[in-house]
Amino acid sequence: MKQLSKKQKIIYAVIIAIILIGIIIYCTIGFNLGLMFSNNKRIDIYIGKDFSISDIKQIADETLDGKKIIQTAELLDDYASVTVKDASEEQIENFKTKIIEKYNISENSQLVNTIDVPSVKIIDVMKYYIFPVLLATIISAVYLAVRFRKQNIFRVFLKTIFMPIIIDALYFSIIAIFRIPFNEFVMPIALFIYIITLIVCAYKFKKDEK
């Protein structure tokens, strides 16, 4: 068996330490959830006519505090929603008043609905990725193990299984440790990293075969 160099041992020790710290942080305080994944308040507004997203954002910035996410309905061009961490009744009323003034609409024709949205469970976000990733990993591991069986079929199989898991565990640990917001981009990036790691493994096996 090939002996690890001192540099490799240090790198592996650092990776293990980061993953362990990340696990501890996740188990104690969890991830720093982004706006759409944490407890938030969504203000749904029906304007009844075409509107500009930039105008809605400007009014939201003037009346509501903190970060905001403006969304529109795919099938309705006269409906929008503003998501914020929190908003008082006075702020919501000011937002509503400015919308009325901006688009010159009667108060009765405008519908504003405020919804308190609970935080999501991280497992609910991840579960849609688990089966496809697991299936793709097993298929890749079996294929690479057979393809590069001369390099020790079990070693190739196990490395293909565990390397992507370790790299993604490192990725999630860094997110937890540095309190990077867990938002809608985290899982697609994790999937991209997973695929790249599989490709790198395959390239490394092919290179070692020469």
C-alpha atoms as an extended CHARMM CRD file, in Angstrom:
* protein
*
       210  EXT
         1         1  MET       CA              0.0000000000        0.0000000000        0.0000000000  PROA      1               0.0000000000
         2         2  LYS       CA              1.2860000000        3.4270000000       -0.9440000000  PROA      2               0.0000000000
         3         3  GLN       CA              2.4410000000        5.4420000000        2.0660000000  PROA      3               0.0000000000
         4         4  LEU       CA              1.0320000000        8.9230000000        2.5260000000  PROA      4               0.0000000000
         5         5  SER       CA              3.4620000000       11.8100000000        2.4410000000  PROA      5               0.0000000000
         6         6  LYS       CA              3.6720000000       14.2680000000        5.3130000000  PROA      6               0.0000000000
         7         7  LYS       CA              1.9000000000       16.9060000000        3.1970000000  PROA      7               0.0000000000
         8         8  GLN       CA             -0.9440000000       14.5120000000        2.3680000000  PROA      8               0.0000000000
         9         9  LYS       CA             -1.3610000000       13.5840000000        6.0390000000  PROA      9               0.0000000000
        10        10  ILE       CA             -1.6490000000       17.2670000000        6.9620000000  PROA      10              0.0000000000
        11        11  ILE       CA             -4.1970000000       17.9040000000        4.2150000000  PROA      11              0.0000000000
        12        12  TYR       CA             -6.3130000000       14.9050000000        5.2490000000  PROA      12              0.0000000000
        13        13  ALA       CA             -6.1080000000       15.9270000000        8.9100000000  PROA      13              0.0000000000
        14        14  VAL       CA             -7.3090000000       19.4470000000        8.0850000000  PROA      14              0.0000000000
        15        15  ILE       CA            -10.1920000000       18.0830000000        5.9820000000  PROA      15              0.0000000000
        16        16  ILE       CA            -11.2750000000       15.7290000000        8.7630000000  PROA      16              0.0000000000
        17        17  ALA       CA            -11.0550000000       18.5440000000       11.3300000000  PROA      17              0.0000000000
        18        18  ILE       CA            -13.1790000000       20.8850000000        9.1980000000  PROA      18              0.0000000000
        19        19  ILE       CA            -15.8180000000       18.2010000000        8.6320000000  PROA      19              0.0000000000
        20        20  LEU       CA            -15.9790000000       17.3600000000       12.3500000000  PROA      20              0.0000000000
        21        21  ILE       CA            -16.3070000000       21.0300000000       13.2980000000  PROA      21              0.0000000000
        22        22  GLY       CA            -19.0070000000       21.4500000000       10.6480000000  PROA      22              0.0000000000
        23        23  ILE       CA            -20.9360000000       18.4630000000       12.0290000000  PROA      23              0.0000000000
        24        24  ILE       CA            -20.7190000000       19.8480000000       15.5660000000  PROA      24              0.0000000000
        25        25  ILE       CA            -21.9590000000       23.2850000000       14.4500000000  PROA      25              0.0000000000
        26        26  TYR       CA            -24.7980000000       21.7570000000       12.4300000000  PROA      26              0.0000000000
        27        27  CYS       CA            -25.8740000000       19.5720000000       15.3600000000  PROA      27              0.0000000000
        28        28  THR       CA            -25.7780000000       22.4800000000       17.8350000000  PROA      28              0.0000000000
        29        29  ILE       CA            -26.9530000000       25.6170000000       16.0080000000  PROA      29              0.0000000000
        30        30  GLY       CA            -27.6810000000       24.3690000000       12.4940000000  PROA      30              0.0000000000
        31        31  PHE       CA            -27.1130000000       26.2080000000        9.2240000000  PROA      31              0.0000000000
        32        32  ASN       CA            -27.5530000000       29.9300000000        8.7690000000  PROA      32              0.0000000000
        33        33  LEU       CA            -30.7450000000       29.7740000000        6.7320000000  PROA      33              0.0000000000
        34        34  GLY       CA            -31.1780000000       32.2700000000        3.9100000000  PROA      34              0.0000000000
        35        35  LEU       CA            -34.2390000000       34.5030000000        3.6540000000  PROA      35              0.0000000000
        36        36  MET       CA            -36.3930000000       32.0910000000        1.6310000000  PROA      36              0.0000000000
        37        37  PHE       CA            -35.5430000000       29.1370000000        3.8820000000  PROA      37              0.0000000000
        38        38  SER       CA            -35.9010000000       30.8360000000        7.2960000000  PROA      38              0.0000000000
        39        39  ASN       CA            -38.9820000000       32.1960000000        9.0620000000  PROA      39              0.0000000000
        40        40  ASN       CA            -40.1710000000       35.0530000000        6.8780000000  PROA      40              0.0000000000
        41        41  LYS       CA            -43.1190000000       37.1990000000        5.9990000000  PROA      41              0.0000000000
        42        42  ARG       CA            -44.4990000000       37.1750000000        2.4630000000  PROA      42              0.0000000000
        43        43  ILE       CA            -46.5930000000       40.0920000000        1.2760000000  PROA      43              0.0000000000
        44        44  ASP       CA            -48.7540000000       39.0760000000       -1.6880000000  PROA      44              0.0000000000
        45        45  ILE       CA            -50.1350000000       41.9670000000       -3.6710000000  PROA      45              0.0000000000
        46        46  TYR       CA            -52.6440000000       42.0090000000       -6.5120000000  PROA      46              0.0000000000
        47        47  ILE       CA            -52.3040000000       45.2830000000       -8.4240000000  PROA      47              0.0000000000
        48        48  GLY       CA            -54.8000000000       44.6270000000      -11.2020000000  PROA      48              0.0000000000
        49        49  LYS       CA            -52.6630000000       46.0800000000      -13.9790000000  PROA      49              0.0000000000
        50        50  ASP       CA            -49.1910000000       45.7800000000      -15.4720000000  PROA      50              0.0000000000
        51        51  PHE       CA            -46.3930000000       46.9660000000      -13.2100000000  PROA      51              0.0000000000
        52        52  SER       CA            -42.6280000000       47.3230000000      -13.1060000000  PROA      52              0.0000000000
        53        53  ILE       CA            -40.5310000000       45.0700000000      -10.8590000000  PROA      53              0.0000000000
        54        54  SER       CA            -38.0980000000       47.9360000000      -10.3250000000  PROA      54              0.0000000000
        55        55  ASP       CA            -40.9500000000       50.1520000000       -9.0550000000  PROA      55              0.0000000000
        56        56  ILE       CA            -42.1200000000       47.4660000000       -6.6220000000  PROA      56              0.0000000000
        57        57  LYS       CA            -38.5470000000       47.0350000000       -5.3920000000  PROA      57              0.0000000000
        58        58  GLN       CA            -38.1000000000       50.7750000000       -4.9180000000  PROA      58              0.0000000000
        59        59  ILE       CA            -41.3130000000       51.0510000000       -2.9070000000  PROA      59              0.0000000000
        60        60  ALA       CA            -40.3420000000       47.9880000000       -0.8510000000  PROA      60              0.0000000000
        61        61  ASP       CA            -36.9240000000       49.5280000000       -0.1270000000  PROA      61              0.0000000000
        62        62  GLU       CA            -38.6090000000       52.7340000000        1.0360000000  PROA      62              0.0000000000
        63        63  THR       CA            -41.1090000000       51.0710000000        3.3600000000  PROA      63              0.0000000000
        64        64  LEU       CA            -39.6780000000       47.7140000000        4.4640000000  PROA      64              0.0000000000
        65        65  ASP       CA            -36.4780000000       46.8830000000        6.3480000000  PROA      65              0.0000000000
        66        66  GLY       CA            -33.7430000000       44.3680000000        5.5230000000  PROA      66              0.0000000000
        67        67  LYS       CA            -33.1990000000       42.1490000000        2.5290000000  PROA      67              0.0000000000
        68        68  LYS       CA            -36.1290000000       41.6410000000        0.1850000000  PROA      68              0.0000000000
        69        69  ILE       CA            -36.9740000000       39.1660000000       -2.5590000000  PROA      69              0.0000000000
        70        70  ILE       CA            -39.4530000000       40.3070000000       -5.2040000000  PROA      70              0.0000000000
        71        71  GLN       CA            -41.3150000000       37.6370000000       -7.1440000000  PROA      71              0.0000000000
        72        72  THR       CA            -44.0280000000       37.5920000000       -9.7780000000  PROA      72              0.0000000000
        73        73  ALA       CA            -46.5240000000       34.9130000000      -10.7470000000  PROA      73              0.0000000000
        74        74  GLU       CA            -45.7160000000       33.0360000000      -13.9400000000  PROA      74              0.0000000000
        75        75  LEU       CA            -49.2830000000       33.1570000000      -15.2730000000  PROA      75              0.0000000000
        76        76  LEU       CA            -50.4100000000       36.5210000000      -13.8720000000  PROA      76              0.0000000000
        77        77  ASP       CA            -48.7470000000       39.7630000000      -14.9470000000  PROA      77              0.0000000000
        78        78  ASP       CA            -50.6150000000       41.8880000000      -12.3850000000  PROA      78              0.0000000000
        79        79  TYR       CA            -49.5590000000       40.0030000000       -9.2520000000  PROA      79              0.0000000000
        80        80  ALA       CA            -46.3690000000       40.2280000000       -7.1780000000  PROA      80              0.0000000000
        81        81  SER       CA            -45.0570000000       39.1360000000       -3.7980000000  PROA      81              0.0000000000
        82        82  VAL       CA            -42.4000000000       40.6230000000       -1.5480000000  PROA      82              0.0000000000
        83        83  THR       CA            -40.5970000000       38.3870000000        0.9530000000  PROA      83              0.0000000000
        84        84  VAL       CA            -38.9040000000       39.9770000000        3.9770000000  PROA      84              0.0000000000
        85        85  LYS       CA            -37.5880000000       38.6860000000        7.2720000000  PROA      85              0.0000000000
        86        86  ASP       CA            -40.2060000000       40.6450000000        9.1810000000  PROA      86              0.0000000000
        87        87  ALA       CA            -42.4690000000       43.6620000000        8.7800000000  PROA      87              0.0000000000
        88        88  SER       CA            -44.7400000000       45.5880000000       11.1280000000  PROA      88              0.0000000000
        89        89  GLU       CA            -48.3760000000       46.4010000000       10.3680000000  PROA      89              0.0000000000
        90        90  GLU       CA            -47.3610000000       50.0390000000        9.9070000000  PROA      90              0.0000000000
        91        91  GLN       CA            -44.6900000000       49.1370000000        7.3500000000  PROA      91              0.0000000000
        92        92  ILE       CA            -47.0970000000       46.9200000000        5.4370000000  PROA      92              0.0000000000
        93        93  GLU       CA            -49.7100000000       49.6850000000        5.4310000000  PROA      93              0.0000000000
        94        94  ASN       CA            -47.1320000000       52.1980000000        4.1570000000  PROA      94              0.0000000000
        95        95  PHE       CA            -46.1410000000       49.7440000000        1.4290000000  PROA      95              0.0000000000
        96        96  LYS       CA            -49.7720000000       49.3030000000        0.4410000000  PROA      96              0.0000000000
        97        97  THR       CA            -50.4050000000       53.0740000000        0.4010000000  PROA      97              0.0000000000
        98        98  LYS       CA            -47.4320000000       53.7820000000       -1.8560000000  PROA      98              0.0000000000
        99        99  ILE       CA            -48.5260000000       51.0560000000       -4.2790000000  PROA      99              0.0000000000
       100       100  ILE       CA            -51.9790000000       52.6790000000       -4.4620000000  PROA      100             0.0000000000
       101       101  GLU       CA            -50.4340000000       56.0750000000       -5.1080000000  PROA      101             0.0000000000
       102       102  LYS       CA            -47.9390000000       54.7630000000       -7.6560000000  PROA      102             0.0000000000
       103       103  TYR       CA            -50.4660000000       52.9310000000       -9.8290000000  PROA      103             0.0000000000
       104       104  ASN       CA            -53.4460000000       55.1820000000       -9.1480000000  PROA      104             0.0000000000
       105       105  ILE       CA            -55.7470000000       52.3870000000       -8.0930000000  PROA      105             0.0000000000
       106       106  SER       CA            -58.6030000000       52.3980000000       -5.6190000000  PROA      106             0.0000000000
       107       107  GLU       CA            -57.9090000000       50.8140000000       -2.2710000000  PROA      107             0.0000000000
       108       108  ASN       CA            -60.8940000000       48.4930000000       -2.6540000000  PROA      108             0.0000000000
       109       109  SER       CA            -59.5910000000       47.0260000000       -5.9010000000  PROA      109             0.0000000000
       110       110  GLN       CA            -56.2270000000       46.1700000000       -4.3920000000  PROA      110             0.0000000000
       111       111  LEU       CA            -55.7330000000       42.9450000000       -2.4800000000  PROA      111             0.0000000000
       112       112  VAL       CA            -52.8490000000       42.6250000000       -0.0460000000  PROA      112             0.0000000000
       113       113  ASN       CA            -52.3770000000       39.3920000000        1.8450000000  PROA      113             0.0000000000
       114       114  THR       CA            -49.6230000000       38.8730000000        4.4270000000  PROA      114             0.0000000000
       115       115  ILE       CA            -48.4810000000       35.3250000000        5.1960000000  PROA      115             0.0000000000
       116       116  ASP       CA            -46.0960000000       34.1700000000        7.9240000000  PROA      116             0.0000000000
       117       117  VAL       CA            -43.9580000000       31.4700000000        6.3380000000  PROA      117             0.0000000000
       118       118  PRO       CA            -42.1920000000       28.9920000000        8.6840000000  PROA      118             0.0000000000
       119       119  SER       CA            -38.5900000000       27.9340000000        8.1410000000  PROA      119             0.0000000000
       120       120  VAL       CA            -37.9540000000       24.8540000000        6.0290000000  PROA      120             0.0000000000
       121       121  LYS       CA            -36.2310000000       21.7130000000        7.2190000000  PROA      121             0.0000000000
       122       122  ILE       CA            -32.8970000000       21.1630000000        5.5170000000  PROA      122             0.0000000000
       123       123  ILE       CA            -33.6880000000       17.4660000000        5.0750000000  PROA      123             0.0000000000
       124       124  ASP       CA            -36.7760000000       18.4670000000        3.0550000000  PROA      124             0.0000000000
       125       125  VAL       CA            -34.5340000000       20.4690000000        0.7260000000  PROA      125             0.0000000000
       126       126  MET       CA            -31.9850000000       17.6690000000        0.3780000000  PROA      126             0.0000000000
       127       127  LYS       CA            -34.3290000000       14.6950000000       -0.0020000000  PROA      127             0.0000000000
       128       128  TYR       CA            -35.0840000000       15.4560000000       -3.6580000000  PROA      128             0.0000000000
       129       129  TYR       CA            -31.3890000000       15.0370000000       -4.4550000000  PROA      129             0.0000000000
       130       130  ILE       CA            -30.6550000000       11.9270000000       -2.4000000000  PROA      130             0.0000000000
       131       131  PHE       CA            -32.0470000000        9.1750000000       -4.6380000000  PROA      131             0.0000000000
       132       132  PRO       CA            -30.7910000000       10.5300000000       -8.0120000000  PROA      132             0.0000000000
       133       133  VAL       CA            -27.3260000000       11.1870000000       -6.5550000000  PROA      133             0.0000000000
       134       134  LEU       CA            -27.2050000000        7.7910000000       -4.8460000000  PROA      134             0.0000000000
       135       135  LEU       CA            -28.2540000000        5.9920000000       -8.0320000000  PROA      135             0.0000000000
       136       136  ALA       CA            -25.7790000000        7.9080000000      -10.2080000000  PROA      136             0.0000000000
       137       137  THR       CA            -22.9750000000        7.2510000000       -7.7170000000  PROA      137             0.0000000000
       138       138  ILE       CA            -23.5870000000        3.4980000000       -7.5580000000  PROA      138             0.0000000000
       139       139  ILE       CA            -23.7620000000        3.2310000000      -11.3640000000  PROA      139             0.0000000000
       140       140  SER       CA            -20.5670000000        5.2970000000      -11.7100000000  PROA      140             0.0000000000
       141       141  ALA       CA            -18.7710000000        3.3000000000       -9.0140000000  PROA      141             0.0000000000
       142       142  VAL       CA            -19.6730000000       -0.0490000000      -10.6000000000  PROA      142             0.0000000000
       143       143  TYR       CA            -18.6790000000        1.1340000000      -14.0670000000  PROA      143             0.0000000000
       144       144  LEU       CA            -15.3350000000        2.5930000000      -12.9490000000  PROA      144             0.0000000000
       145       145  ALA       CA            -14.5740000000       -0.4430000000      -10.7800000000  PROA      145             0.0000000000
       146       146  VAL       CA            -15.0470000000       -2.7390000000      -13.7720000000  PROA      146             0.0000000000
       147       147  ARG       CA            -13.3380000000       -0.3750000000      -16.1960000000  PROA      147             0.0000000000
       148       148  PHE       CA            -10.2420000000        0.0150000000      -13.9980000000  PROA      148             0.0000000000
       149       149  ARG       CA            -10.3380000000       -3.3580000000      -12.2510000000  PROA      149             0.0000000000
       150       150  LYS       CA             -6.5940000000       -3.8110000000      -12.7550000000  PROA      150             0.0000000000
       151       151  GLN       CA             -6.0510000000       -1.0730000000      -10.1700000000  PROA      151             0.0000000000
       152       152  ASN       CA             -7.9270000000       -3.1150000000       -7.5480000000  PROA      152             0.0000000000
       153       153  ILE       CA            -11.6410000000       -3.2790000000       -8.1650000000  PROA      153             0.0000000000
       154       154  PHE       CA            -12.6030000000       -2.7040000000       -4.5010000000  PROA      154             0.0000000000
       155       155  ARG       CA            -10.2720000000        0.2840000000       -4.1120000000  PROA      155             0.0000000000
       156       156  VAL       CA            -11.7110000000        1.9470000000       -7.2160000000  PROA      156             0.0000000000
       157       157  PHE       CA            -15.2920000000        1.2240000000       -6.1430000000  PROA      157             0.0000000000
       158       158  LEU       CA            -14.8230000000        2.5950000000       -2.6070000000  PROA      158             0.0000000000
       159       159  LYS       CA            -12.8990000000        5.6610000000       -3.7530000000  PROA      159             0.0000000000
       160       160  THR       CA            -15.6200000000        6.5180000000       -6.2710000000  PROA      160             0.0000000000
       161       161  ILE       CA            -18.2310000000        6.2210000000       -3.5210000000  PROA      161             0.0000000000
       162       162  PHE       CA            -16.4720000000        8.1110000000       -0.7470000000  PROA      162             0.0000000000
       163       163  MET       CA            -14.5020000000       10.8530000000       -2.5070000000  PROA      163             0.0000000000
       164       164  PRO       CA            -17.5760000000       12.8320000000       -3.6850000000  PROA      164             0.0000000000
       165       165  ILE       CA            -19.1830000000       12.3690000000       -0.2580000000  PROA      165             0.0000000000
       166       166  ILE       CA            -16.0990000000       13.6900000000        1.5330000000  PROA      166             0.0000000000
       167       167  ILE       CA            -15.7290000000       16.6890000000       -0.7850000000  PROA      167             0.0000000000
       168       168  ASP       CA            -19.4040000000       17.6390000000       -0.4250000000  PROA      168             0.0000000000
       169       169  ALA       CA            -19.1850000000       17.1090000000        3.3500000000  PROA      169             0.0000000000
       170       170  LEU       CA            -16.2800000000       19.5640000000        3.3260000000  PROA      170             0.0000000000
       171       171  TYR       CA            -18.3870000000       22.0010000000        1.2780000000  PROA      171             0.0000000000
       172       172  PHE       CA            -21.3460000000       21.8320000000        3.6870000000  PROA      172             0.0000000000
       173       173  SER       CA            -19.0020000000       22.0930000000        6.6850000000  PROA      173             0.0000000000
       174       174  ILE       CA            -17.5080000000       25.3220000000        5.3240000000  PROA      174             0.0000000000
       175       175  ILE       CA            -21.0350000000       26.7080000000        4.8500000000  PROA      175             0.0000000000
       176       176  ALA       CA            -21.8990000000       25.8330000000        8.4610000000  PROA      176             0.0000000000
       177       177  ILE       CA            -18.6400000000       27.0990000000        9.9870000000  PROA      177             0.0000000000
       178       178  PHE       CA            -18.5310000000       30.4450000000        8.1680000000  PROA      178             0.0000000000
       179       179  ARG       CA            -22.3070000000       30.9500000000        8.5300000000  PROA      179             0.0000000000
       180       180  ILE       CA            -22.8050000000       31.3030000000        4.7950000000  PROA      180             0.0000000000
       181       181  PRO       CA            -26.5650000000       31.6260000000        4.1500000000  PROA      181             0.0000000000
       182       182  PHE       CA            -28.1190000000       28.3120000000        3.1410000000  PROA      182             0.0000000000
       183       183  ASN       CA            -30.1980000000       29.4480000000        0.1660000000  PROA      183             0.0000000000
       184       184  GLU       CA            -31.6260000000       28.1010000000       -3.0860000000  PROA      184             0.0000000000
       185       185  PHE       CA            -28.1700000000       27.9810000000       -4.6950000000  PROA      185             0.0000000000
       186       186  VAL       CA            -26.4940000000       25.7290000000       -2.1280000000  PROA      186             0.0000000000
       187       187  MET       CA            -27.8520000000       22.3860000000       -3.3470000000  PROA      187             0.0000000000
       188       188  PRO       CA            -27.2790000000       22.9700000000       -7.0950000000  PROA      188             0.0000000000
       189       189  ILE       CA            -23.6930000000       23.9740000000       -6.2840000000  PROA      189             0.0000000000
       190       190  ALA       CA            -23.2950000000       20.8510000000       -4.1260000000  PROA      190             0.0000000000
       191       191  LEU       CA            -24.5730000000       18.7330000000       -7.0360000000  PROA      191             0.0000000000
       192       192  PHE       CA            -22.1270000000       20.4330000000       -9.4020000000  PROA      192             0.0000000000
       193       193  ILE       CA            -19.2320000000       19.7620000000       -6.9940000000  PROA      193             0.0000000000
       194       194  TYR       CA            -20.3580000000       16.1250000000       -6.7050000000  PROA      194             0.0000000000
       195       195  ILE       CA            -20.3390000000       15.6460000000      -10.4880000000  PROA      195             0.0000000000
       196       196  ILE       CA            -16.9580000000       17.3510000000      -10.8800000000  PROA      196             0.0000000000
       197       197  THR       CA            -15.4950000000       15.0990000000       -8.1810000000  PROA      197             0.0000000000
       198       198  LEU       CA            -16.7360000000       11.9870000000       -9.9990000000  PROA      198             0.0000000000
       199       199  ILE       CA            -15.1870000000       13.2520000000      -13.2210000000  PROA      199             0.0000000000
       200       200  VAL       CA            -11.8810000000       13.9510000000      -11.4550000000  PROA      200             0.0000000000
       201       201  CYS       CA            -11.9070000000       10.4370000000       -9.9710000000  PROA      201             0.0000000000
       202       202  ALA       CA            -12.4500000000        8.9090000000      -13.4010000000  PROA      202             0.0000000000
       203       203  TYR       CA             -9.6580000000       11.0580000000      -14.8720000000  PROA      203             0.0000000000
       204       204  LYS       CA             -7.2970000000       10.0490000000      -12.0510000000  PROA      204             0.0000000000
       205       205  PHE       CA             -8.0070000000        6.3260000000      -12.5670000000  PROA      205             0.0000000000
       206       206  LYS       CA             -7.3900000000        6.6970000000      -16.2930000000  PROA      206             0.0000000000
       207       207  LYS       CA             -4.1670000000        8.5640000000      -15.6640000000  PROA      207             0.0000000000
       208       208  ASP       CA             -2.9180000000        5.9100000000      -13.1950000000  PROA      208             0.0000000000
       209       209  GLU       CA             -3.6600000000        3.1970000000      -15.7330000000  PROA      209             0.0000000000
       210       210  LYS       CA             -0.9720000000        4.4820000000      -18.1130000000  PROA      210             0.0000000000
